[in-house]
């Protein structure tokens, strides 16, 4: 089978990371951005991301840069495309304008997957000539390392496209989840939003500092969540009785905590406190956060892969 031709719309952090992943799987990649300067900057992002991929997968060949075409001409980027991965700013009017133009350059059967964090596929589909081929294909940052992709259908999406998208992303080594219905933030970012709301409340109400909250997460729940989802964590916490025992005997304590969780508002003063708290924590940080994150992800993913082989 001939290598896929993938169009990446947007050469920012997400788009360039996607491009590196597609290249590592042998695809021809057209990376589009209307700003030439961003395309220049994308070279370094792709090179660093590809180094990460090879560190995680040593069997991966060196990057074949001849398969990457960068352009600020949308018609060039969409030529003979098998898959469009859209990574434009998360504003509906921007995506509408871009994708309606894209429809003039790609076949009506070519899937268009949006990396949107918070918009709904049904919103993005609105007004398009062929809305059935539009889905959400939301990665977690950075896409070239974190396996998760959330595939979400809109009201007008062809149901068969969901399985096609699942197969497409799984062939890239992705862990695909498909929500039962649309919701703003999909699954993972709704969980993030719930946690962040309480982070903001704790800082605003003086319960804890930004630094202490981050340390509590990294050295506590975050360790478990890298291997077990929250439901399975509580199942193991229930002992021999499992989840049912936990919900019966410790469920009331959860309800007590829920009642005491705060409402959060990102007022100017709260934003100032959050930023100042983070800047204070960064002073004591003995490493580059982004490099540390990516090196940690690579080591963690290798560990999880080795654990799978031992089961």
N, C-alpha and C positions, 0 to 999 in steps of 0.2 A: 504494500500500500504506500502511495506517495506521502511524503511528510505533509502535515497540516500547514496551512497558511493562516496565521492568527493575526488579527488586527488589534493592537492595544491603543485605545484612545486616551491620551493623557500621559505625559512623561514625568509626572511627579513621583513621589516615593512609592506609591502603590503601583502605578503603571510600569515603572522601571523594574520593580521587583517581580511583577508578573512576567515581564519580558524576559528576565533572566531565567525564570522557571521554564517558560515555554522553549527558550533556546536550549536549555539543558536536556529537554526531551526530544530534541531534533527538529522542532518546528521552524518554519520560516516565519519571522516576526516582522511586521510593519508597525513601528512605533510612531504615533502621530501626536503632535502638539502644535498649537498655533504660534507658540513662542519659541523662536530658534534658540534662545539662551537656555531654555529648559531642556531642550534636546541635547545641547552640549553638556549640561550638568548630568544628564541621565547616563552618559557614558561611564562616569565614575561609579554611579549607583549600581549599574548593571555589572561592572567588573567586580566590585566588592561582593555583590550578592552571588555572583557565579563562584567566587572563591569560597563562600559559605556553603554553597550547594556541593562543591567538590569535597569540602572537608567532611560534610555529612555523608556523601556518597562518593567515596574514592574511585569507584568504578566509572564514574561519569567522565566523559571525554572533555578535553579542553574546549573552551567556548569557540564555536565557529562563527566569528564575527561577520563572515560573508553572508550569513543567513539573516542578519539584522539590517533592516532598512529604516532609517530615521527620516521623517519628512514633516513639513508643515503644510503639505498639500493633502487634503482629506481624500481626494479622488485617488491619489497614488496609494495611500494607506489601505484603502478598501478594495483595491484591485484583486480579484480572484480569491477573496477571503472566505475561509471555511468557518471561522468563528470570530465574533467581535466581542472583546472584553472592554467595556467602557469604564473609565476611571476619572471622569470629569468631576469638577467640584460638586458637592452634594446640595445643589440648588436646582429645583425642579425646572425653572425656566432655562437654565444653562443646558441641562440634559435634553430637554425638549428640542431646543434649537439645534443642538449637535446631532441628535439621532434622527430628526426629520431630514437633515441634510444627508446623513449616512444612508438613509433608505434610497436615495437616488443613485448610490454607487454600489450597493451590494445586491445579490440575488435575494428574492423574497423569501427563500427558504433558509437563508443564513441566520443562525441564532445570534441574538444580541443579548449579552449578559451584563448587567450593571453591577459594579462593585459597591453600590450605594450602602451606606451605613444605616440610614434611618428612613429613606424614602420607600414607598411601596411600589411593587411592580405595576400594580393597577394604575397608579398615578403616572408612572413613566410611560405606560402604554397609551395613555389618553392622547388622542389626536394623531396617532401613527397610522400609516397606511396598512401595515401588516403587524398588528399588535400580537398576533398569536405566537410570534417568534421571539418575544421579549420575556426575559426572566430576570430575577435577581441572582447573581452569583457572587455572594459577598465573602471575601476572604478575611482572615485576621492578619494584622500587620506584625511582621513582614510576611507577605504571601509566599515568598520563596522558601521560607522555613516552617512556618506554622501550618499544620496540615488542614485545619478547619476551613471548609467552604459551606456556606448556607445557601441552598438552592430553593428559591421561593417563587411560586407561580403567581401571576396576577389573574384577575377575573377572566381575561381573554386569552390567557396562555394556552397553547395546544398541550393537552395532558401528556402526549407522547414526548414532548420536549424535556420533561422532568427526568425521565429515564435516560434520554440522550445526554443531558447535562451531567447526570450522575456518572455515566460511563466516561464522559470527556474528562471530568475532574479526577475521577479515580485513576484514570490512566496516567495522570500527573503525580500520583501518589497522595492524593488528597483524601481526607476523611470528610465525607459529605453527609450533612444532615438536612432533612427536608421538613420544615414546620408543617403542621396540619392546615394552618391558614395564615394569612398575612397578619403581621403586627409590626408596628413601628419599632425598629431596632432588632427585628427578627428574634432569635433566641439569645445568642451570646451577649449582644449589647444591651438587651433588656436586663440580663443578670448584672452586667457591668453597671448599668444605670442605677439599679437598686442598691448595689454596694456603694457606689459613689455618692448617692444621696445621703447615706448614713455617714460617710467620710466627711462630707461637707457639714452635716449637722454636728458631728463630734468636734470639729475644729471651731465652728461658729459658737458652740455652747461651752467651749472650754474643757471638754472631756479629755482630749488628748491633742498632741501636736501632730503636724504633718509627718514628721520624721518617725515618731513612735507608732503612728498608724501604719505606715509602710513597713516598719520593722515587724510589727505584729503579724501582718499579712504574710510577709516573705518567710518568716520563721515558724509560722503556725499553719493556718488554713491553706495557704498557697502550696505548701509541700504535699498535702493530701490531694488537693484538687488537680495536681499535675498527673495523678494516676487514677483517681476515683471521682466520679461526679457527686454532687451534694446528696442525692438520694442514696447512693451506695455508701457514702460516708456515714449517714445516719443508720443505715441498715447494720453496718458493722458496729456502730455505737450501741445498738440495741442488744448486743450479746447473743445468747442462744435464741432469744425470741425474735431477733432481727428487727426489721422495720416496724412491724406491727407492735412489738414490745416498746420500741422507742416512742412511737406516736402515742401509745396509751399512757406510758409512764412519764415521759418527758415532754410530751406535746404541750401540756399546760404551761411549762416554763418557756416554751417557744412563744406561746400566746402572750405571756407576760412581757417578754422582750419586744414582741411586735408592737404592743401598746405603747411602749416607751421609745420606740424608734421615732426620730424627729422628722419634721417637714423641713426641707432644705430650700433655700433661696440664694441664688448667686448674685447677691447685692454687690455694690461696688466695694463696700468694706470687707465683705466675706471674700471676694476675689483677691483683694489686697492681702488679707491674712493668709490665704492659701499660697499665693505666689511668694510672699515673704518667708513663709514656713518652708517651702521647697528650696528657695535660695539658701536658706540657713542650712538645710540638710546637705545641699550640694557642696558647700564649703568643706564638709568632712568626707566627701566621697573621694576615695583614693584611686578612682578609675574612670575611664570614659564610659558613660552609662550605655550608650548604644552598642559599643563593641563588647562590653560585658554582657549585655542582654543576648546578643547574637551568639557569642561563644558559649554562654550558658544554655541557650536553646539547642545548639548543636550537640553538646554533651548530654543534655537531658533526653533528646530524641534518640541518640545512640543507645542510652541506657534503656529506654522504653522498648526499643527494637530488640535489644538483647534479652530483655525479660520475656518478650513474646515467644522467643525461641525456646525458652526454658519451661514453658507451660506444658 
